Amino acid sequence: MTEPMILGFDTSGPYCGTAIYAGGDVIAARYENMVKGQAEALMPFIESTLQEAGITLGDLTRIAVGTGPGNFTGIRIAVSAARGLSLSLGIPATGVTLFDALTVASPLPILATLQATRQEVYVCEIHDGWRSEPRQMAIEDIQAPRADDCVCIGHRSHEVADHLGLTAQPAPYAPASAIARYVAALDSLPDARPTPYYLRPADAAPPRDPAPVILRS
């Protein structure tokens, strides 16, 4: 059986991150905070991470991509790139939610929090074999989790922990590294292509003007 060589990447937040997993661990990674510009940065990031690992695209056996929740444009950038690379290289691409990524090397149960809009967070309580329905809310509206030994992990986790009287710890890995590790640990890969994971509708409103009328000549 061929050892997996996985390219993981994620642009669903205000950052761009890439990682190469091979030989049982991440051997190269890159991460940079950025509010915009992920579309232009992603492929150069991938190229530099491959160079650091000493491999080429042709050496890869899998693609692992973050599917959100997060920034709508950023999610689409990463998912589209993953689908394109999967098709061109003839290797599978697997989508990983950022909630799943936060479970990698974390002590379950956890209360996972991710950056949302309007100064709010996405919240999900994750146990071994059970998880709550993810929701977007203000930190002051978050209620005590089902398990009183939950550890808060993720965006603004220390604020959430202070609010609930729980403990907090940083995520064990950067998103792209966690995503690659998560896919490496799967017993089997899902058949479905990666798709964006949205928890709310897009902010963009439909146009108010009526659609143009096409006149036949």
N, C-alpha and C positions, 0 to 999 in steps of 0.2 A: 504493500500500500504506500502510495506517495505521500510524503510528509506535506501538510498544507503550507503554502506560502501565500499569505493573505495581505492584500492592500486594504486598509481601512481608512476611511475619511469622513469628515463631518463638517458642514457649514450651516447647521440649523440655528446657531446662535451668533452673537457678535464676534466671531472668530473664524479661523480656518485651521483645520487640523488634519494631519495625515499620519499613518503609522504602517510599518511593515512587520508582520508576525511570521516568524520562521524558526524552526528548531525548538519549539516550545516556549518562545518568549518574543516580545517586541524587540527587534534588533535595530530599528531606526524610527525616528518620529520627528515631527515638526508641528509647532503650534504657535499661532500669533493672533492676538486680539485685533479685530478690525470690525468696525461698524458697517462698512460697505466695501465693495471691491472683491468679494469672494469669487465671483465668476471669473475675473481676470487672474486671481491668485491661485486657484485650485490646481490647475494643471502644472504650473511651475513648482508648486509645493510637492505634487506627486513625483515629478521628475527629480527634484533634489533629494527626496526621501529614498527613492529607488537608488540613486547614486550613492547615498550614504550607506545603504545596505549592500551595495555592490552587485545589484541585480538589474534586470530589465523587465519591461512589461511582459515579455514572452515567458519569463520564469514564474509568473503568478499562477496560482491554481484557483483562487477565489477572490471576489470583491466583497467587502463589507461596508455598508454605508449607513450613516445616521439618517433616520426618517422623521425625526421630530419627537414631540412637539417643539415648536419654535417659530422662527421667522419664516414666513411663507416663501419668500423669494429664495432664501438660503436653502431651505429644504428642497425646493425644485431644482436648484443648481446641482446639489449633490446627487439627488436621485437620477436626474437626467444623465449626469456624467457616469454614474454607476451602470446604468442601462447601456449607454453607448460603449463603454469599455467591455462590458460583458458580451455584447454582440460582436464587437470587433476581435476580441481575444478568444471567443468561444469557451468562456469559463463562467460558472454561476456567479450571480450577484445576489446578496442577501441583505435585506433591510433589517435594521435593529433600532428599536425605539430608545430614546435616551433614558427612559425609566428602566428598561432592561440593562442598558449599559451601566447604570448606577448600582446594579446588583452584583457586578463582577468584583469578587474579593471583598464584598461588604458583609457584615454580620447581620443576617436576617433575624427578626423583622426590621425593616427600615421605613421611615417616612421620607419619601423621595420628593424633592422640590426642584422645579425647573423654572427658568426665567420666562415670564409671560409679559403681557402688555399692561399699561395703566398701573405700574408699580405693584402688580400682583404676581402670584406664582401659580404654576401648575403643581398639584399635590396628588400623591398616590401612596397609599400604605401597602407595602409589599411583604408578604410572608412566603414561606416555602410552600407553594401549591395554592396560594390565595392572594388576591390583591383587590383593593377597592377600585371603584370607578374613578378615574382621574378627573379632577375638577380644577377650574381656575378661580382663585379667590384672593382676597386681601389676607395678609398674615394674621391680622387681628380676628378674622372670621374663621380661622382654622380651628376645628374642634379636636379634642383629645382622641388619639388613635385607639383602635380596638385593643391593641397590645400595649401595656404600660412600660414594656422594655424596648420599645421602638427607639432606634437611633436616627436622628435627623441627618440626612446627607443631601447635598446639592446646593442650589442657588439660595443664598440667604439662610442657610440651614441654622446658623447660630441664632439669628433672630427668631426663627420658628421654634427652636429649642427653648429659648428664653420665655417665649410666649406660653409654651405648653409645659414647662418644667421638666424637659427631657434633656438628654445629652446630644451633642452634635459632633460630627467628625467630617473632615474633607473627603471628597471622592477619592478612592484609591488611585485612579488613573485618569488621565486626560481623556476626553470623549473618544477620539479616534483610536487610541490604544485600547480602551475598554471595549469598543465596538469590535475591533479585530479579535481580541481575546474571547469575546462572547461567541462569535461565529466559530472560532477554532474549537470551542468546547461542545458545540452542537453534535448530537449523535447522528443526525441526518439533516440535510439542507432542505428547506421548503421549496416546492416547485414554483410558487408564485414569484413574479418579479417584484423588486422593491417598489413600494408606493408611499407617497407622503402620508404621514400620520398627523392629521389635524384634529384639534380638540374644539375649535371654534371656526365659524365662517370667516372668510377674508374681510378685512376692513373696507376694501374698495366697494363702493356702492354701484349698482347698475346705472348706466347712463339714463338721464332723464329725457333726452331728446329721442324722438321716434327713430326707428331704423330707417336708413335711406331706401328709397324706392328705386329699383332697377328698371329702366325703361327699355323695352325691346325695340330694336330698330326695324 
